[in-house]
Amino acid sequence: MLNRQITVVDRNVDKIKSDVQKVKSDNKVLKNTTIKIKKKTDKTDFGKLNKTIDSNMDNLNNNLVKIKTLTTEVWKETVFTGGIIKNVNLSGAELPGAKLPASVIADANLSKANLSNANLSSATITNVNLSGAKLFHANLSSATITNVNLSGASLPEANLSFATINDATFSRHAYLSDANLMRAKLKDVQLSDADLSNANLRGADLSNANLRGANLSNADLSNANLRNADLYAANLGSADLSYTNLSNAKLLRAKLLSANLTGALLANAHLGFANLQGANLSGADLPGAKLQRADFRNADLRKAYLRGANVLNVQIRDAKLHDADLTDAISQPVGEKDCKGTPIGATFTCSKK
């Protein structure tokens, strides 16, 4: 099977070399033709020369199209299982459906390449430029991706489940909507302003990740690790963050409308000015959390643990606080009481529903 694949590649490569040689020959003709133009100036000669130039340019363009087509066919028809691709420039290449499972891709330029529907499962990708690349529906499950530039790359519905991604940059509006990143290891990755809406990040490790301004609306982040993650001004509306570790996370000005934070760990998290209207924080653990001026209106905080939390000037109108623990919460005594009878620093109507 492997010999047949190598034969197919060799045959196509030989054809490409032949066409490249033809292109070089045509270019030589064009050069000679240009010299003739300088020597001959009568109208008849110009007419003939123009026809010659047009004919050579047509041949040149046809050969370039053939080379591009053959290159694409090589990638489509051949399975490079366990192959090694190093030090190549495939910028802007058309490689849809490429079959590269368990391959090693290193020190390569694949910027703006089309790798839609490509199979890169279990591949090892190191020091590769994939900025602006198209990876629609690409299979990168269990891949190991290190020091890779994915800025502006499009990965909608891509499969990155169980992938290990180290020091990768997805910034500048990388598109990962509906992508599968279940149990992926994404420690320290740069995902600022990325679109992860509707993405599956269940059980993923995003500790220390930069998600500033990212769109995570409707994403599944249940049981994920977001410890020390930067989610400043991120959109987490209607996201599933149940039993997620958000300890020490920066959620300043984050949008968490109607988010599910049931049983989430938010110890020492910074939620200042965050919008949590209608969010479910029942049973959530928020000891020492900074909640100044956060909006918890209509939120469910039943059985939430808020010992030592800073609740100065929070909005909790019509919030459900039954059995919530606000012992030693930092507040300004305005006279009103929460459900446990502890003074807190907000004006609200407590609900025991």
KACORUR-V581063 format. One record per run of one state. SS is the DSSP state (H for helix, E for strand, C for the rest). FROM is the first residue (numbers start at 1). TO is the last residue. If there is no record, write none. Layout:
SS	FROM	TO
SS	FROM	TO
This chain:
C	1	1
H	2	39
C	40	42
H	43	77
C	78	78
E	79	79
C	80	83
E	84	86
C	87	88
E	89	89
C	90	93
E	94	94
C	95	98
E	99	99
C	100	103
E	104	106
C	107	108
E	109	109
C	110	113
E	114	114
C	115	118
E	119	119
C	120	123
E	124	126
C	127	128
E	129	129
C	130	133
E	134	134
C	135	138
E	139	139
C	140	143
E	144	146
C	147	148
E	149	149
C	150	153
E	154	154
C	155	158
E	159	159
C	160	163
E	164	166
C	167	168
E	169	169
C	170	174
E	175	175
C	176	179
E	180	180
C	181	184
E	185	185
C	186	189
E	190	190
C	191	194
E	195	195
C	196	199
E	200	200
C	201	204
E	205	205
C	206	209
E	210	210
C	211	214
E	215	215
C	216	219
E	220	220
C	221	224
E	225	225
C	226	229
E	230	230
C	231	234
E	235	235
C	236	239
E	240	240
C	241	244
E	245	245
C	246	249
E	250	250
C	251	254
E	255	255
C	256	259
E	260	260
C	261	264
E	265	265
C	266	269
E	270	270
C	271	274
E	275	275
C	276	279
E	280	280
C	281	284
E	285	285
C	286	289
E	290	290
C	291	294
E	295	295
C	296	299
E	300	300
C	301	304
E	305	305
C	306	309
E	310	310
C	311	314
E	315	315
C	316	319
E	320	320
C	321	324
E	325	325
C	326	329
E	330	330
C	331	336
E	337	337
C	338	342
E	343	343
C	344	350
E	351	351
C	352	353
